[in-house]
């Protein structure tokens, strides 16, 4: 089965650049890359009010959408758990 294509919005890219430490950024990038192989990994949850999913990486959350027809994963938000859903 071929991998999904990863797309990251400009907003998510800015939020990633603003993450606290380099080590946290590296872990988040690794988690995003793993979404290409498995877009619904163990621990991911579908958000109730939207057609989006979220996955945890430490104290940070990655909010993304899956398009199974186009085989794409689009990352919309990356942020600390206390403010990412606002």
N, CA, C and O atoms as a Maestro MAE file, in Angstrom:
{
 s_m_m2io_version
 :::
 2.0.0
}

f_m_ct {
 s_m_title
 :::
 protein
 m_atom[344] {
  # First column is atom index #
  i_m_mmod_type
  r_m_x_coord
  r_m_y_coord
  r_m_z_coord
  i_m_residue_number
  s_m_chain_name
  s_m_pdb_residue_name
  s_m_pdb_atom_name
  i_m_atomic_number
  :::
  1 25 0.848 -1.180 0.000 1 A "UNK " " N  " 7
  2 3 0.000 0.000 0.000 1 A "UNK " " CA " 6
  3 2 0.896 1.247 0.000 1 A "UNK " " C  " 6
  4 15 1.752 1.381 0.875 1 A "UNK " " O  " 8
  5 25 0.716 2.155 -0.960 2 A "UNK " " N  " 7
  6 3 1.553 3.358 -1.018 2 A "UNK " " CA " 6
  7 2 1.249 4.309 0.135 2 A "UNK " " C  " 6
  8 15 0.153 4.320 0.695 2 A "UNK " " O  " 8
  9 25 2.256 5.097 0.463 3 A "UNK " " N  " 7
  10 3 2.118 6.072 1.546 3 A "UNK " " CA " 6
  11 2 1.211 7.223 1.138 3 A "UNK " " C  " 6
  12 15 0.972 7.465 -0.045 3 A "UNK " " O  " 8
  13 25 0.710 7.928 2.159 4 A "UNK " " N  " 7
  14 3 -0.071 9.133 1.943 4 A "UNK " " CA " 6
  15 2 0.883 10.298 1.707 4 A "UNK " " C  " 6
  16 15 2.019 10.283 2.181 4 A "UNK " " O  " 8
  17 25 0.422 11.296 0.980 5 A "UNK " " N  " 7
  18 3 1.194 12.510 0.740 5 A "UNK " " CA " 6
  19 2 0.936 13.467 1.906 5 A "UNK " " C  " 6
  20 15 -0.211 13.639 2.319 5 A "UNK " " O  " 8
  21 25 1.974 14.083 2.430 6 A "UNK " " N  " 7
  22 3 1.844 15.020 3.547 6 A "UNK " " CA " 6
  23 2 1.789 16.447 3.048 6 A "UNK " " C  " 6
  24 15 2.618 16.861 2.238 6 A "UNK " " O  " 8
  25 25 0.813 17.201 3.529 7 A "UNK " " N  " 7
  26 3 0.693 18.625 3.243 7 A "UNK " " CA " 6
  27 2 0.641 19.361 4.581 7 A "UNK " " C  " 6
  28 15 -0.046 18.925 5.505 7 A "UNK " " O  " 8
  29 25 1.360 20.463 4.684 8 A "UNK " " N  " 7
  30 3 1.360 21.253 5.919 8 A "UNK " " CA " 6
  31 2 0.990 22.676 5.556 8 A "UNK " " C  " 6
  32 15 1.617 23.288 4.691 8 A "UNK " " O  " 8
  33 25 -0.038 23.205 6.222 9 A "UNK " " N  " 7
  34 3 -0.464 24.577 5.937 9 A "UNK " " CA " 6
  35 2 0.597 25.558 6.433 9 A "UNK " " C  " 6
  36 15 1.442 25.219 7.262 9 A "UNK " " O  " 8
  37 25 0.532 26.770 5.911 10 A "UNK " " N  " 7
  38 3 1.477 27.808 6.322 10 A "UNK " " CA " 6
  39 2 1.340 28.109 7.813 10 A "UNK " " C  " 6
  40 15 2.333 28.357 8.496 10 A "UNK " " O  " 8
  41 25 0.113 28.085 8.310 11 A "UNK " " N  " 7
  42 3 -0.127 28.323 9.738 11 A "UNK " " CA " 6
  43 2 0.552 27.253 10.581 11 A "UNK " " C  " 6
  44 15 1.205 27.567 11.577 11 A "UNK " " O  " 8
  45 25 0.403 25.994 10.189 12 A "UNK " " N  " 7
  46 3 1.025 24.895 10.935 12 A "UNK " " CA " 6
  47 2 2.547 24.989 10.874 12 A "UNK " " C  " 6
  48 15 3.219 24.674 11.856 12 A "UNK " " O  " 8
  49 25 3.095 25.410 9.755 13 A "UNK " " N  " 7
  50 3 4.544 25.559 9.631 13 A "UNK " " CA " 6
  51 2 5.059 26.638 10.576 13 A "UNK " " C  " 6
  52 15 6.104 26.463 11.203 13 A "UNK " " O  " 8
  53 25 4.342 27.745 10.683 14 A "UNK " " N  " 7
  54 3 4.721 28.808 11.626 14 A "UNK " " CA " 6
  55 2 4.628 28.317 13.062 14 A "UNK " " C  " 6
  56 15 5.496 28.610 13.885 14 A "UNK " " O  " 8
  57 25 3.565 27.563 13.360 15 A "UNK " " N  " 7
  58 3 3.398 27.040 14.712 15 A "UNK " " CA " 6
  59 2 4.504 26.044 15.053 15 A "UNK " " C  " 6
  60 15 4.969 26.005 16.193 15 A "UNK " " O  " 8
  61 25 4.925 25.247 14.089 16 A "UNK " " N  " 7
  62 3 6.018 24.311 14.311 16 A "UNK " " CA " 6
  63 2 7.320 25.054 14.602 16 A "UNK " " C  " 6
  64 15 8.077 24.668 15.493 16 A "UNK " " O  " 8
  65 25 7.573 26.110 13.852 17 A "UNK " " N  " 7
  66 3 8.796 26.901 14.068 17 A "UNK " " CA " 6
  67 2 8.810 27.560 15.439 17 A "UNK " " C  " 6
  68 15 9.879 27.843 15.982 17 A "UNK " " O  " 8
  69 25 7.633 27.806 16.003 18 A "UNK " " N  " 7
  70 3 7.538 28.485 17.300 18 A "UNK " " CA " 6
  71 2 7.577 27.524 18.489 18 A "UNK " " C  " 6
  72 15 7.553 27.968 19.637 18 A "UNK " " O  " 8
  73 25 7.638 26.223 18.234 19 A "UNK " " N  " 7
  74 3 7.678 25.243 19.325 19 A "UNK " " CA " 6
  75 2 8.955 25.453 20.124 19 A "UNK " " C  " 6
  76 15 10.022 25.723 19.571 19 A "UNK " " O  " 8
  77 25 8.819 25.321 21.444 20 A "UNK " " N  " 7
  78 3 9.874 25.607 22.405 20 A "UNK " " CA " 6
  79 2 11.278 25.143 22.083 20 A "UNK " " C  " 6
  80 15 12.138 25.977 21.802 20 A "UNK " " O  " 8
  81 25 11.548 23.849 22.111 21 A "UNK " " N  " 7
  82 3 12.920 23.381 21.961 21 A "UNK " " CA " 6
  83 2 13.110 22.628 20.647 21 A "UNK " " C  " 6
  84 15 12.157 22.153 20.030 21 A "UNK " " O  " 8
  85 25 14.373 22.539 20.245 22 A "UNK " " N  " 7
  86 3 14.701 21.831 19.011 22 A "UNK " " CA " 6
  87 2 14.321 20.351 19.122 22 A "UNK " " C  " 6
  88 15 13.859 19.754 18.150 22 A "UNK " " O  " 8
  89 25 14.512 19.774 20.282 23 A "UNK " " N  " 7
  90 3 14.184 18.362 20.487 23 A "UNK " " CA " 6
  91 2 12.681 18.118 20.313 23 A "UNK " " C  " 6
  92 15 12.275 17.122 19.715 23 A "UNK " " O  " 8
  93 25 11.855 19.038 20.841 24 A "UNK " " N  " 7
  94 3 10.404 18.926 20.656 24 A "UNK " " CA " 6
  95 2 10.035 19.028 19.182 24 A "UNK " " C  " 6
  96 15 9.198 18.266 18.699 24 A "UNK " " O  " 8
  97 25 10.651 19.962 18.466 25 A "UNK " " N  " 7
  98 3 10.383 20.113 17.032 25 A "UNK " " CA " 6
  99 2 10.747 18.851 16.269 25 A "UNK " " C  " 6
  100 15 10.006 18.428 15.382 25 A "UNK " " O  " 8
  101 25 11.881 18.244 16.605 26 A "UNK " " N  " 7
  102 3 12.298 17.024 15.923 26 A "UNK " " CA " 6
  103 2 11.317 15.890 16.173 26 A "UNK " " C  " 6
  104 15 11.024 15.116 15.262 26 A "UNK " " O  " 8
  105 25 10.810 15.781 17.381 27 A "UNK " " N  " 7
  106 3 9.841 14.732 17.704 27 A "UNK " " CA " 6
  107 2 8.528 14.951 16.964 27 A "UNK " " C  " 6
  108 15 7.908 13.999 16.490 27 A "UNK " " O  " 8
  109 25 8.106 16.213 16.868 28 A "UNK " " N  " 7
  110 3 6.863 16.535 16.159 28 A "UNK " " CA " 6
  111 2 7.007 16.218 14.671 28 A "UNK " " C  " 6
  112 15 6.096 15.654 14.063 28 A "UNK " " O  " 8
  113 25 8.140 16.578 14.090 29 A "UNK " " N  " 7
  114 3 8.384 16.294 12.672 29 A "UNK " " CA " 6
  115 2 8.388 14.785 12.426 29 A "UNK " " C  " 6
  116 15 7.832 14.318 11.432 29 A "UNK " " O  " 8
  117 25 9.008 14.025 13.321 30 A "UNK " " N  " 7
  118 3 9.016 12.563 13.180 30 A "UNK " " CA " 6
  119 2 7.600 12.004 13.256 30 A "UNK " " C  " 6
  120 15 7.257 11.079 12.519 30 A "UNK " " O  " 8
  121 25 6.772 12.564 14.150 31 A "UNK " " N  " 7
  122 3 5.387 12.097 14.286 31 A "UNK " " CA " 6
  123 2 4.597 12.422 13.019 31 A "UNK " " C  " 6
  124 15 3.815 11.597 12.548 31 A "UNK " " O  " 8
  125 25 4.797 13.618 12.467 32 A "UNK " " N  " 7
  126 3 4.100 14.003 11.234 32 A "UNK " " CA " 6
  127 2 4.512 13.075 10.091 32 A "UNK " " C  " 6
  128 15 3.665 12.639 9.312 32 A "UNK " " O  " 8
  129 25 5.800 12.774 9.988 33 A "UNK " " N  " 7
  130 3 6.264 11.874 8.927 33 A "UNK " " CA " 6
  131 2 5.657 10.477 9.068 33 A "UNK " " C  " 6
  132 15 5.385 9.806 8.073 33 A "UNK " " O  " 8
  133 25 5.449 10.048 10.309 34 A "UNK " " N  " 7
  134 3 4.863 8.722 10.513 34 A "UNK " " CA " 6
  135 2 3.406 8.676 10.067 34 A "UNK " " C  " 6
  136 15 2.881 7.597 9.789 34 A "UNK " " O  " 8
  137 25 2.739 9.840 9.995 35 A "UNK " " N  " 7
  138 3 1.353 9.882 9.525 35 A "UNK " " CA " 6
  139 2 1.235 9.512 8.049 35 A "UNK " " C  " 6
  140 15 0.162 9.112 7.598 35 A "UNK " " O  " 8
  141 25 2.319 9.640 7.294 36 A "UNK " " N  " 7
  142 3 2.295 9.255 5.882 36 A "UNK " " CA " 6
  143 2 2.138 7.742 5.745 36 A "UNK " " C  " 6
  144 15 1.489 7.264 4.815 36 A "UNK " " O  " 8
  145 25 2.724 7.003 6.656 37 A "UNK " " N  " 7
  146 3 2.610 5.542 6.617 37 A "UNK " " CA " 6
  147 2 1.313 5.061 7.249 37 A "UNK " " C  " 6
  148 15 0.669 4.148 6.733 37 A "UNK " " O  " 8
  149 25 0.929 5.670 8.366 38 A "UNK " " N  " 7
  150 3 -0.270 5.250 9.099 38 A "UNK " " CA " 6
  151 2 -1.025 6.499 9.569 38 A "UNK " " C  " 6
  152 15 -0.719 7.033 10.635 38 A "UNK " " O  " 8
  153 25 -2.017 6.977 8.782 39 A "UNK " " N  " 7
  154 3 -2.708 8.219 9.136 39 A "UNK " " CA " 6
  155 2 -3.637 8.107 10.353 39 A "UNK " " C  " 6
  156 15 -4.047 9.119 10.922 39 A "UNK " " O  " 8
  157 25 -3.957 6.891 10.739 40 A "UNK " " N  " 7
  158 3 -4.794 6.690 11.931 40 A "UNK " " CA " 6
  159 2 -4.059 5.793 12.929 40 A "UNK " " C  " 6
  160 15 -4.477 4.663 13.180 40 A "UNK " " O  " 8
  161 25 -2.957 6.306 13.498 41 A "UNK " " N  " 7
  162 3 -2.163 5.461 14.398 41 A "UNK " " CA " 6
  163 2 -2.886 5.223 15.718 41 A "UNK " " C  " 6
  164 15 -3.861 5.901 16.045 41 A "UNK " " O  " 8
  165 25 -2.395 4.260 16.456 42 A "UNK " " N  " 7
  166 3 -2.913 3.992 17.786 42 A "UNK " " CA " 6
  167 2 -2.759 5.258 18.627 42 A "UNK " " C  " 6
  168 15 -1.668 5.824 18.700 42 A "UNK " " O  " 8
  169 25 -3.823 5.696 19.250 43 A "UNK " " N  " 7
  170 3 -3.787 6.911 20.059 43 A "UNK " " CA " 6
  171 2 -4.345 8.139 19.366 43 A "UNK " " C  " 6
  172 15 -4.549 9.168 20.010 43 A "UNK " " O  " 8
  173 25 -4.596 8.053 18.069 44 A "UNK " " N  " 7
  174 3 -5.197 9.208 17.384 44 A "UNK " " CA " 6
  175 2 -6.685 9.239 17.703 44 A "UNK " " C  " 6
  176 15 -7.302 8.201 17.940 44 A "UNK " " O  " 8
  177 25 -7.250 10.428 17.708 45 A "UNK " " N  " 7
  178 3 -8.674 10.576 17.985 45 A "UNK " " CA " 6
  179 2 -9.312 11.497 16.965 45 A "UNK " " C  " 6
  180 15 -8.715 12.482 16.533 45 A "UNK " " O  " 8
  181 25 -10.532 11.162 16.588 46 A "UNK " " N  " 7
  182 3 -11.306 12.009 15.685 46 A "UNK " " CA " 6
  183 2 -11.936 13.117 16.507 46 A "UNK " " C  " 6
  184 15 -12.520 12.859 17.559 46 A "UNK " " O  " 8
  185 25 -11.821 14.335 16.038 47 A "UNK " " N  " 7
  186 3 -12.420 15.465 16.739 47 A "UNK " " CA " 6
  187 2 -13.920 15.469 16.482 47 A "UNK " " C  " 6
  188 15 -14.359 15.228 15.357 47 A "UNK " " O  " 8
  189 25 -14.697 15.735 17.503 48 A "UNK " " N  " 7
  190 3 -16.142 15.581 17.409 48 A "UNK " " CA " 6
  191 2 -16.810 16.609 16.505 48 A "UNK " " C  " 6
  192 15 -17.716 16.260 15.748 48 A "UNK " " O  " 8
  193 25 -16.395 17.840 16.564 49 A "UNK " " N  " 7
  194 3 -17.094 18.897 15.827 49 A "UNK " " CA " 6
  195 2 -16.608 19.039 14.389 49 A "UNK " " C  " 6
  196 15 -17.185 19.807 13.620 49 A "UNK " " O  " 8
  197 25 -15.565 18.320 14.018 50 A "UNK " " N  " 7
  198 3 -14.970 18.496 12.696 50 A "UNK " " CA " 6
  199 2 -14.615 17.150 12.088 50 A "UNK " " C  " 6
  200 15 -14.657 16.123 12.764 50 A "UNK " " O  " 8
  201 25 -14.272 17.162 10.830 51 A "UNK " " N  " 7
  202 3 -13.780 15.963 10.152 51 A "UNK " " CA " 6
  203 2 -12.255 15.956 10.221 51 A "UNK " " C  " 6
  204 15 -11.578 15.798 9.205 51 A "UNK " " O  " 8
  205 25 -11.731 16.126 11.416 52 A "UNK " " N  " 7
  206 3 -10.296 16.167 11.620 52 A "UNK " " CA " 6
  207 2 -9.905 15.209 12.730 52 A "UNK " " C  " 6
  208 15 -10.742 14.759 13.512 52 A "UNK " " O  " 8
  209 25 -8.621 14.909 12.781 53 A "UNK " " N  " 7
  210 3 -8.072 14.025 13.801 53 A "UNK " " CA " 6
  211 2 -6.998 14.771 14.568 53 A "UNK " " C  " 6
  212 15 -6.508 15.814 14.135 53 A "UNK " " O  " 8
  213 25 -6.643 14.214 15.720 54 A "UNK " " N  " 7
  214 3 -5.531 14.765 16.465 54 A "UNK " " CA " 6
  215 2 -4.692 13.625 16.997 54 A "UNK " " C  " 6
  216 15 -5.190 12.545 17.312 54 A "UNK " " O  " 8
  217 25 -3.407 13.899 17.088 55 A "UNK " " N  " 7
  218 3 -2.473 12.935 17.646 55 A "UNK " " CA " 6
  219 2 -1.584 13.694 18.631 55 A "UNK " " C  " 6
  220 15 -1.245 14.856 18.409 55 A "UNK " " O  " 8
  221 25 -1.217 13.028 19.709 56 A "UNK " " N  " 7
  222 3 -0.406 13.654 20.740 56 A "UNK " " CA " 6
  223 2 1.070 13.386 20.493 56 A "UNK " " C  " 6
  224 15 1.459 12.315 20.027 56 A "UNK " " O  " 8
  225 25 1.875 14.380 20.815 57 A "UNK " " N  " 7
  226 3 3.320 14.213 20.844 57 A "UNK " " CA " 6
  227 2 3.823 14.992 22.047 57 A "UNK " " C  " 6
  228 15 4.091 16.190 21.960 57 A "UNK " " O  " 8
  229 25 3.948 14.301 23.164 58 A "UNK " " N  " 7
  230 3 4.332 14.963 24.411 58 A "UNK " " CA " 6
  231 2 3.229 15.915 24.838 58 A "UNK " " C  " 6
  232 15 2.062 15.529 24.909 58 A "UNK " " O  " 8
  233 25 3.592 17.156 25.122 59 A "UNK " " N  " 7
  234 3 2.618 18.160 25.525 59 A "UNK " " CA " 6
  235 2 1.995 18.874 24.332 59 A "UNK " " C  " 6
  236 15 1.199 19.798 24.505 59 A "UNK " " O  " 8
  237 25 2.351 18.453 23.132 60 A "UNK " " N  " 7
  238 3 1.871 19.098 21.911 60 A "UNK " " CA " 6
  239 2 0.845 18.233 21.196 60 A "UNK " " C  " 6
  240 15 0.822 17.011 21.348 60 A "UNK " " O  " 8
  241 25 -0.003 18.894 20.413 61 A "UNK " " N  " 7
  242 3 -1.030 18.209 19.636 61 A "UNK " " CA " 6
  243 2 -0.869 18.587 18.166 61 A "UNK " " C  " 6
  244 15 -0.546 19.726 17.828 61 A "UNK " " O  " 8
  245 25 -1.099 17.617 17.317 62 A "UNK " " N  " 7
  246 3 -1.057 17.817 15.871 62 A "UNK " " CA " 6
  247 2 -2.467 17.555 15.361 62 A "UNK " " C  " 6
  248 15 -2.985 16.449 15.518 62 A "UNK " " O  " 8
  249 25 -3.094 18.559 14.752 63 A "UNK " " N  " 7
  250 3 -4.454 18.439 14.236 63 A "UNK " " CA " 6
  251 2 -4.356 18.340 12.716 63 A "UNK " " C  " 6
  252 15 -3.734 19.177 12.063 63 A "UNK " " O  " 8
  253 25 -4.986 17.294 12.165 64 A "UNK " " N  " 7
  254 3 -4.851 17.033 10.736 64 A "UNK " " CA " 6
  255 2 -6.130 16.440 10.171 64 A "UNK " " C  " 6
  256 15 -7.019 16.002 10.901 64 A "UNK " " O  " 8
  257 25 -6.192 16.440 8.843 65 A "UNK " " N  " 7
  258 3 -7.334 15.897 8.111 65 A "UNK " " CA " 6
  259 2 -6.824 14.834 7.136 65 A "UNK " " C  " 6
  260 15 -5.746 14.973 6.558 65 A "UNK " " O  " 8
  261 25 -7.607 13.784 6.964 66 A "UNK " " N  " 7
  262 3 -7.231 12.682 6.071 66 A "UNK " " CA " 6
  263 2 -8.174 12.659 4.880 66 A "UNK " " C  " 6
  264 15 -9.394 12.707 5.042 66 A "UNK " " O  " 8
  265 25 -7.607 12.585 3.689 67 A "UNK " " N  " 7
  266 3 -8.387 12.401 2.463 67 A "UNK " " CA " 6
  267 2 -7.973 11.057 1.861 67 A "UNK " " C  " 6
  268 15 -6.924 10.946 1.227 67 A "UNK " " O  " 8
  269 25 -8.813 10.039 2.069 68 A "UNK " " N  " 7
  270 3 -8.476 8.694 1.609 68 A "UNK " " CA " 6
  271 2 -8.553 8.564 0.087 68 A "UNK " " C  " 6
  272 15 -7.861 7.727 -0.493 68 A "UNK " " O  " 8
  273 25 -9.373 9.368 -0.559 69 A "UNK " " N  " 7
  274 3 -9.496 9.300 -2.019 69 A "UNK " " CA " 6
  275 2 -8.221 9.839 -2.672 69 A "UNK " " C  " 6
  276 15 -7.654 9.196 -3.556 69 A "UNK " " O  " 8
  277 25 -7.778 11.004 -2.240 70 A "UNK " " N  " 7
  278 3 -6.566 11.620 -2.782 70 A "UNK " " CA " 6
  279 2 -5.297 11.088 -2.121 70 A "UNK " " C  " 6
  280 15 -4.191 11.353 -2.591 70 A "UNK " " O  " 8
  281 25 -5.459 10.333 -1.024 71 A "UNK " " N  " 7
  282 3 -4.357 9.784 -0.233 71 A "UNK " " CA " 6
  283 2 -3.433 10.893 0.259 71 A "UNK " " C  " 6
  284 15 -2.221 10.859 0.049 71 A "UNK " " O  " 8
  285 25 -4.049 11.886 0.927 72 A "UNK " " N  " 7
  286 3 -3.285 12.981 1.509 72 A "UNK " " CA " 6
  287 2 -3.617 13.136 2.983 72 A "UNK " " C  " 6
  288 15 -4.720 12.819 3.428 72 A "UNK " " O  " 8
  289 25 -2.643 13.628 3.726 73 A "UNK " " N  " 7
  290 3 -2.809 14.024 5.121 73 A "UNK " " CA " 6
  291 2 -2.405 15.486 5.187 73 A "UNK " " C  " 6
  292 15 -1.268 15.834 4.868 73 A "UNK " " O  " 8
  293 25 -3.344 16.356 5.604 74 A "UNK " " N  " 7
  294 3 -3.086 17.786 5.681 74 A "UNK " " CA " 6
  295 2 -3.035 18.198 7.143 74 A "UNK " " C  " 6
  296 15 -4.013 18.040 7.873 74 A "UNK " " O  " 8
  297 25 -1.890 18.727 7.569 75 A "UNK " " N  " 7
  298 3 -1.708 19.183 8.945 75 A "UNK " " CA " 6
  299 2 -2.161 20.635 9.029 75 A "UNK " " C  " 6
  300 15 -1.669 21.493 8.296 75 A "UNK " " O  " 8
  301 25 -3.121 20.904 9.948 76 A "UNK " " N  " 7
  302 3 -3.679 22.243 10.087 76 A "UNK " " CA " 6
  303 2 -3.121 23.015 11.271 76 A "UNK " " C  " 6
  304 15 -2.851 24.211 11.163 76 A "UNK " " O  " 8
  305 25 -2.948 22.345 12.392 77 A "UNK " " N  " 7
  306 3 -2.522 23.036 13.612 77 A "UNK " " CA " 6
  307 2 -1.486 22.199 14.334 77 A "UNK " " C  " 6
  308 15 -1.541 20.969 14.323 77 A "UNK " " O  " 8
  309 25 -0.542 22.881 14.961 78 A "UNK " " N  " 7
  310 3 0.428 22.262 15.852 78 A "UNK " " CA " 6
  311 2 0.551 23.206 17.033 78 A "UNK " " C  " 6
  312 15 0.863 24.383 16.854 78 A "UNK " " O  " 8
  313 25 0.313 22.710 18.227 79 A "UNK " " N  " 7
  314 3 0.419 23.596 19.372 79 A "UNK " " CA " 6
  315 2 0.406 22.858 20.689 79 A "UNK " " C  " 6
  316 15 0.174 21.651 20.761 79 A "UNK " " O  " 8
  317 25 0.664 23.628 21.724 80 A "UNK " " N  " 7
  318 3 0.628 23.074 23.073 80 A "UNK " " CA " 6
  319 2 -0.785 22.652 23.399 80 A "UNK " " C  " 6
  320 15 -1.744 23.262 22.927 80 A "UNK " " O  " 8
  321 25 -0.920 21.621 24.193 81 A "UNK " " N  " 7
  322 3 -2.222 21.014 24.473 81 A "UNK " " CA " 6
  323 2 -3.216 21.981 25.088 81 A "UNK " " C  " 6
  324 15 -4.423 21.813 24.910 81 A "UNK " " O  " 8
  325 25 -2.740 22.991 25.810 82 A "UNK " " N  " 7
  326 3 -3.690 23.892 26.478 82 A "UNK " " CA " 6
  327 2 -4.298 24.939 25.549 82 A "UNK " " C  " 6
  328 15 -5.283 25.579 25.917 82 A "UNK " " O  " 8
  329 25 -3.732 25.130 24.347 83 A "UNK " " N  " 7
  330 3 -4.280 26.180 23.499 83 A "UNK " " CA " 6
  331 2 -4.507 25.808 22.050 83 A "UNK " " C  " 6
  332 15 -4.894 26.667 21.257 83 A "UNK " " O  " 8
  333 25 -4.282 24.566 21.674 84 A "UNK " " N  " 7
  334 3 -4.344 24.206 20.269 84 A "UNK " " CA " 6
  335 2 -5.757 24.180 19.708 84 A "UNK " " C  " 6
  336 15 -5.928 24.374 18.505 84 A "UNK " " O  " 8
  337 25 -6.763 23.951 20.516 85 A "UNK " " N  " 7
  338 3 -8.132 23.828 20.023 85 A "UNK " " CA " 6
  339 2 -8.900 25.150 20.007 85 A "UNK " " C  " 6
  340 15 -10.060 25.178 19.597 85 A "UNK " " O  " 8
  341 25 -8.294 26.209 20.431 86 A "UNK " " N  " 7
  342 3 -8.972 27.520 20.484 86 A "UNK " " CA " 6
  343 2 -8.986 28.196 19.151 86 A "UNK " " C  " 6
  344 15 -9.515 29.300 19.024 86 A "UNK " " O  " 8
  :::
 }
 m_bond[343] {
  # First column is bond index #
  i_m_from
  i_m_to
  i_m_order
  :::
  1 1 2 1
  2 2 3 1
  3 3 4 2
  4 3 5 1
  5 5 6 1
  6 6 7 1
  7 7 8 2
  8 7 9 1
  9 9 10 1
  10 10 11 1
  11 11 12 2
  12 11 13 1
  13 13 14 1
  14 14 15 1
  15 15 16 2
  16 15 17 1
  17 17 18 1
  18 18 19 1
  19 19 20 2
  20 19 21 1
  21 21 22 1
  22 22 23 1
  23 23 24 2
  24 23 25 1
  25 25 26 1
  26 26 27 1
  27 27 28 2
  28 27 29 1
  29 29 30 1
  30 30 31 1
  31 31 32 2
  32 31 33 1
  33 33 34 1
  34 34 35 1
  35 35 36 2
  36 35 37 1
  37 37 38 1
  38 38 39 1
  39 39 40 2
  40 39 41 1
  41 41 42 1
  42 42 43 1
  43 43 44 2
  44 43 45 1
  45 45 46 1
  46 46 47 1
  47 47 48 2
  48 47 49 1
  49 49 50 1
  50 50 51 1
  51 51 52 2
  52 51 53 1
  53 53 54 1
  54 54 55 1
  55 55 56 2
  56 55 57 1
  57 57 58 1
  58 58 59 1
  59 59 60 2
  60 59 61 1
  61 61 62 1
  62 62 63 1
  63 63 64 2
  64 63 65 1
  65 65 66 1
  66 66 67 1
  67 67 68 2
  68 67 69 1
  69 69 70 1
  70 70 71 1
  71 71 72 2
  72 71 73 1
  73 73 74 1
  74 74 75 1
  75 75 76 2
  76 75 77 1
  77 77 78 1
  78 78 79 1
  79 79 80 2
  80 79 81 1
  81 81 82 1
  82 82 83 1
  83 83 84 2
  84 83 85 1
  85 85 86 1
  86 86 87 1
  87 87 88 2
  88 87 89 1
  89 89 90 1
  90 90 91 1
  91 91 92 2
  92 91 93 1
  93 93 94 1
  94 94 95 1
  95 95 96 2
  96 95 97 1
  97 97 98 1
  98 98 99 1
  99 99 100 2
  100 99 101 1
  101 101 102 1
  102 102 103 1
  103 103 104 2
  104 103 105 1
  105 105 106 1
  106 106 107 1
  107 107 108 2
  108 107 109 1
  109 109 110 1
  110 110 111 1
  111 111 112 2
  112 111 113 1
  113 113 114 1
  114 114 115 1
  115 115 116 2
  116 115 117 1
  117 117 118 1
  118 118 119 1
  119 119 120 2
  120 119 121 1
  121 121 122 1
  122 122 123 1
  123 123 124 2
  124 123 125 1
  125 125 126 1
  126 126 127 1
  127 127 128 2
  128 127 129 1
  129 129 130 1
  130 130 131 1
  131 131 132 2
  132 131 133 1
  133 133 134 1
  134 134 135 1
  135 135 136 2
  136 135 137 1
  137 137 138 1
  138 138 139 1
  139 139 140 2
  140 139 141 1
  141 141 142 1
  142 142 143 1
  143 143 144 2
  144 143 145 1
  145 145 146 1
  146 146 147 1
  147 147 148 2
  148 147 149 1
  149 149 150 1
  150 150 151 1
  151 151 152 2
  152 151 153 1
  153 153 154 1
  154 154 155 1
  155 155 156 2
  156 155 157 1
  157 157 158 1
  158 158 159 1
  159 159 160 2
  160 159 161 1
  161 161 162 1
  162 162 163 1
  163 163 164 2
  164 163 165 1
  165 165 166 1
  166 166 167 1
  167 167 168 2
  168 167 169 1
  169 169 170 1
  170 170 171 1
  171 171 172 2
  172 171 173 1
  173 173 174 1
  174 174 175 1
  175 175 176 2
  176 175 177 1
  177 177 178 1
  178 178 179 1
  179 179 180 2
  180 179 181 1
  181 181 182 1
  182 182 183 1
  183 183 184 2
  184 183 185 1
  185 185 186 1
  186 186 187 1
  187 187 188 2
  188 187 189 1
  189 189 190 1
  190 190 191 1
  191 191 192 2
  192 191 193 1
  193 193 194 1
  194 194 195 1
  195 195 196 2
  196 195 197 1
  197 197 198 1
  198 198 199 1
  199 199 200 2
  200 199 201 1
  201 201 202 1
  202 202 203 1
  203 203 204 2
  204 203 205 1
  205 205 206 1
  206 206 207 1
  207 207 208 2
  208 207 209 1
  209 209 210 1
  210 210 211 1
  211 211 212 2
  212 211 213 1
  213 213 214 1
  214 214 215 1
  215 215 216 2
  216 215 217 1
  217 217 218 1
  218 218 219 1
  219 219 220 2
  220 219 221 1
  221 221 222 1
  222 222 223 1
  223 223 224 2
  224 223 225 1
  225 225 226 1
  226 226 227 1
  227 227 228 2
  228 227 229 1
  229 229 230 1
  230 230 231 1
  231 231 232 2
  232 231 233 1
  233 233 234 1
  234 234 235 1
  235 235 236 2
  236 235 237 1
  237 237 238 1
  238 238 239 1
  239 239 240 2
  240 239 241 1
  241 241 242 1
  242 242 243 1
  243 243 244 2
  244 243 245 1
  245 245 246 1
  246 246 247 1
  247 247 248 2
  248 247 249 1
  249 249 250 1
  250 250 251 1
  251 251 252 2
  252 251 253 1
  253 253 254 1
  254 254 255 1
  255 255 256 2
  256 255 257 1
  257 257 258 1
  258 258 259 1
  259 259 260 2
  260 259 261 1
  261 261 262 1
  262 262 263 1
  263 263 264 2
  264 263 265 1
  265 265 266 1
  266 266 267 1
  267 267 268 2
  268 267 269 1
  269 269 270 1
  270 270 271 1
  271 271 272 2
  272 271 273 1
  273 273 274 1
  274 274 275 1
  275 275 276 2
  276 275 277 1
  277 277 278 1
  278 278 279 1
  279 279 280 2
  280 279 281 1
  281 281 282 1
  282 282 283 1
  283 283 284 2
  284 283 285 1
  285 285 286 1
  286 286 287 1
  287 287 288 2
  288 287 289 1
  289 289 290 1
  290 290 291 1
  291 291 292 2
  292 291 293 1
  293 293 294 1
  294 294 295 1
  295 295 296 2
  296 295 297 1
  297 297 298 1
  298 298 299 1
  299 299 300 2
  300 299 301 1
  301 301 302 1
  302 302 303 1
  303 303 304 2
  304 303 305 1
  305 305 306 1
  306 306 307 1
  307 307 308 2
  308 307 309 1
  309 309 310 1
  310 310 311 1
  311 311 312 2
  312 311 313 1
  313 313 314 1
  314 314 315 1
  315 315 316 2
  316 315 317 1
  317 317 318 1
  318 318 319 1
  319 319 320 2
  320 319 321 1
  321 321 322 1
  322 322 323 1
  323 323 324 2
  324 323 325 1
  325 325 326 1
  326 326 327 1
  327 327 328 2
  328 327 329 1
  329 329 330 1
  330 330 331 1
  331 331 332 2
  332 331 333 1
  333 333 334 1
  334 334 335 1
  335 335 336 2
  336 335 337 1
  337 337 338 1
  338 338 339 1
  339 339 340 2
  340 339 341 1
  341 341 342 1
  342 342 343 1
  343 343 344 2
  :::
 }
}
